[in-house]
């Protein structure tokens, strides 16, 4: 079964009422039973055997979960109301009071805050490593280490972790692994096949793809996802609505085509920046000059449109450059049609290369650099 088939057709016939080519949205918070006996029988049935209440399961949400699980080559997936709801739930399912977690240093900012600030209330300890060498993770392990949190590539500097080697050392010690796979999408990297236990995404980015949805997802084994569903997902209540799920389904239909264009545009823009005299360094795993390019080719099937670079200018020069851009709008997210730009704390410039004409984007960058 190809990724294209999964995005465009998997599960759709079960929801195509009245011959509708697009599965209609099940805009329900509640599903009723035909009789009292059926309702009483539900209590002994698995949670995903019947629709009963939207906080537990909804048909439209269910369809999207099945598609994403199949894309990740997982047994199940759980959709959430935001990327952070997915990330925090995945982490919480493995950690308890007094445990220890090792994470990559340049992970998504709110995920870092969740680990260092919120989990500190439960005396959870954390160690952060650059992650360029699997030995860094091994050296950071403690007797109470329960989880490793990866983000490959990271979303500001785009450094990679050797997923197979890191997960292998974790498995030997009974330690669970979580990875944020938002940058690659399931099309370009399949971490579950490389030994990861749980994969998380900010669905708001490439999976939905239109900058009109806030959502997240966790994918993995049925055992782990069932555990999350009856604990973190149901009890914290960080669920998506059916309309958001329907919008995600719409986005998934064009994901393969969009990612090809994001990849093409991103590489073309990165190559332009790399040769420009005003640019000191470009961070993009798809460039042959990228220090971890060989690892990228080994564990990734493609690249996306998010990259960063350093200018040969001071902070004021960076400010003027960003304010001179016309097609790149200033905004914190990425993954939609539009191209965006933000500035990091160390004056690193991050751009999300969208689906516009790449030559026009390059012209905009060239003018701002001048």
N, C-alpha and C positions, 0 to 999 in steps of 0.2 A: 504494500500500500504506500503510495507516494505521499510526500508532504502536500503536494498540490491537491490530491484527492481528499486528504483529510480536511484541508482548509475549506474546500468548496463543496464537499458532498457527504462526508462522514456524518451519519446520524440524521441527516436532513429528512429522508423519506418518512421517518417516524413522526415528524411534526408538520408535514405538508398537508394540512387539512384543506378540503375543498379544492384540491389541485393547485394550491398556492406554490409558486416556484421558490419563494422565500418563506421559510418557516415563520408563521405568525407568532407574535410575541404573546406569551402567557402572562398578562399583566395582572397577576393574582397574588394576594398575600395569603389566601386560604383556599384549601381544597376540602370538600366535604365527603362523607362516607355514605354509601347506599343504605346502610342499616347499622344498628348498634353493635351487632356481632362483628362486623368488619372493623369498626373502630377499636373494639376490644382486642381483636386479633393483631392489630397494628403494633400494640405494645410489645409483642414477642417477636416482631419481624425486624430485620436489619433496617437501619435508618434510611438507606437509599432504595428501599423496595417499593415505596409508595409516597406520592406527594401529599403532604398534610398541611404544612405551614412554611411560609417563605423564609423564616429564619433557619429552617432545616434544609429545605430543598424546593426549587422551583423548576419547572420544565425547561424554560429558556436558559436559565443558569446551568442546568444539568447538561444541556446540549453543548454549551461552550466548554464546560469542564471536560467533557469527553473528547472534544476536538484537541484541546491543549494537552491533555494527558497523552493522547496518541502522538501528537507532534513531538513531545519530549520522550517518547518511548517509555512512558510510565504506565502503571496500572490504573492510577486515579489522579485527579487533580481537584483542588478546592479553590473556588473563586472567592475573592474578598472585596471589600468596599474600597480598598486602597492598597498600594504597594507596601506601605508601612504596616498595615494590618496583616498582610501575608508574611512579611519579614519577621515581625515581632511574634506572630503565632508559631512560625517554624522554629524560631530560637527557643521560645518558651516550652515547646513540647519536649525539648532535650535537657533543659536546665532546671535545677532546683536550688534551694537555699544552700549556700556554701560551695557551689560548683565553680568550675573555671572554664572559660572559653578563650580560644585563640582566634584572632581575626586579622585580616589584612589591614594595614595602616591607613590606606587611602580609600576605604570603603565609602559608600553613600553616607552623607553627613548625618541624617536622622537615624540611620541604623547604628552609626558610631555612638550617637547620643543615647540611644536606647540601651546599648550595652554598658556604656560608662556611667550613665546617670540613673536611669530607671532601674536597671537590674542591681545596681549598688544597694538599693533598699532591701534586697534579699541576700545581701552579702555574696553576690556573685562576683568573682574576680575575673579580670580580663587582661590578656597580653596581646599586643599588636606587633606584627612583623611586616617587613616589606614584601615578603613572599616570593622574591625572585628565585630563591633556592629552597627546595623542599626541606633541607636541613634546618632552616630557620624555624619551621613549624615543629620539627622534632625536638629542637633545643628548648622550645618554649613550653613543652608539655609538662604537666604536673600530675601527681596521683589523682587529683580531683578534676582533671580535664574531661569534659563530657562532649564538647563540640568544637569543630573548626568552622569558621565562617569565611568563605571565599567570595571574591568578586573578580571575575576574569573575562575581559579586561576590566580594570577599575575605570570609573567614569570621569576622571579628570586627567590622570596621567597615563592610563591605558596599559599599565603593567600587567603581566600575566602570571598565573601560577601554573605549575605543571600538575594538572588535575589528577592524572593517573598516579603519579608518584605520591602526591599528598594524600589521596584517598587510600592508597595501599598502606601507608604507614599508620593512618588512622584506624583502618580495619583491624590491623594486627593488635591494636590496643583496645578495641571495642569502643572507639570514639566515633561519634556521628559527624557527618559533613553536610553543610548547607552551602549552596552557591547562588549568587545573583547572576542570572543569565540574560538580563535585559538587553545588554549591548548586542549580543550575537543573535538573539532570538533562537527558538528551537530549530530554525532552518539552518543556521550556520554553526551551531554547537549543541551537542547532545550530552550533557554532563552525566546523566544517569547511566549511559553506556560506558562512561569513564570511571564509574565507581562511586559517584556522589549519592547521598541518601535522599536529600530534598533539594529541589530546584525552585527558586522564587523568581518572580518577574514583577516589575511595575508594568502592568498591562496598559496603563495610561500611555506608554511610549509606543513602540513599534507594533505590538500586537493589535491594539485598537487602531492606532495610526492616524487619527483625524483630530487630535487635540480637543476632543469633546467628551472624554470619559475619564473618571478617576477609578482605578481598579487595580487589583493585584491577584496573584495566583501562586499556589504551592502545588508542585507535582512530585510524585514519588510512588512508593509501593502502596498497595491497598491497605496494608496493616498500618502504616504511618498516617496516611490520609484519613482513614477511619478514626484513628486516635485524635487527630486534629479536629475533625468534624464534630465529635461528641464532647470535646473539651474546649480548646481555644476558640474555634470558630463559632460554635453554638453559644458558649457561655460569655465570651467577650462581645458577641453580636456584630462583629465587623463584616457584615454581609453586603453583597451588591444587590441592587434592585434589578428586576427583570428587564427594564428598558435599557439600563447600562449593559447588561449581558447581551441584549439584542444588537446594540451598537458594536460591541466587541465582535460578535458573529459577523456583522457586516465588514468590519475591518479585516478579519481573518481571511475572508474570501479573496482579498487582493494582496495579502501579505507576501506571497512569493514574488509577484510582479513588483511590488513596492520595494522589497529588499534588494532585488537586483539593481534597481535604479539608485537607491541609497548607496549601495556599494560602488557602483560605477561613478556616481557624482563625487562621493567621498574620496575615492582614490585619485580622481582627476584634480580635485581641489588640493589634496595633500601634496601631490607631485608639483603643482604650481608653487605652493608655499615653500616647499623644500628648496627650490632653486632661487627663491627671491632673496636678494641681498639684505633686506631688512629683517629677515626671519633667522633666528639663531638655531632653532630646533623644532621639529615637528614630531608629535607623538601620535603615531598611527600604526597599529600592528601589521597593516597590509603593505607598508613600505619596506623595500629590501634593506634600507638603512636602519630600520628599527632594531634595537639590540636583541629583541626576542622574536624576530621574524620567523626563525626556524621553528620555534615552539608554536607560534600562531599557525603555521602551515600544518603542523603535526596534529593539533587538537581542534582546529576550527576549519569549517568548510567554506567560509567567506567572511567578509567584513561589512560593517555598517557605515553610517555617515557621520558619526560623532568622533571628533578628534580635537586635539589641542596643540598649541604652539607657543613658543617664547619669541618675543620681538627683541631686536637690538635697540631698545628704547627704554627710557625711564618710565615711571608710573604716569607722568603727565602725557608722554607720548602714546602710551597704551590707551589712556582715556580718550585722547583726540582720535586715535585710530578707530576705536569702537563707536564713538559718536559720529564719525564720518561715514559709516556704513549705511547703505540705503536698503538693500535687499535683506540683509541679516538684521532681524529685529532683536532687541535686547529682551531676553526671557530665559527663565531657569530650566524649563523642561526641554524635551526633544522627542523625536519619533514621528512627528506629523509631516504634512506636506511642506510647511514653511521652514525656512532657514533661520537659525537663532544664534545669538552670541552672548556669552557671559565672561566675566573676569574672575579669576581665582585670587586667593589671598596673596599669592606670590607673583601677581601680575601675569600668570599664565592665562592665555586667551583660549577659551573653549568654544568651538562652533559646532552646531548641528547642521550638517549639510542636508537640505531638503530635496524636494523633487523638482525644483525649478530647473531651467536650462543651466547646465554647469558652466558654460562659457560666460553667461551673464553674471553668474555668481563670482567667477574669477575676475571679471571686469570690475565688479563692485569692490572686491578685496584689493585689487591692484590700485584702484583710485584712492581708497582709504589709506593704503600703505604709502602712497605718494604725498 
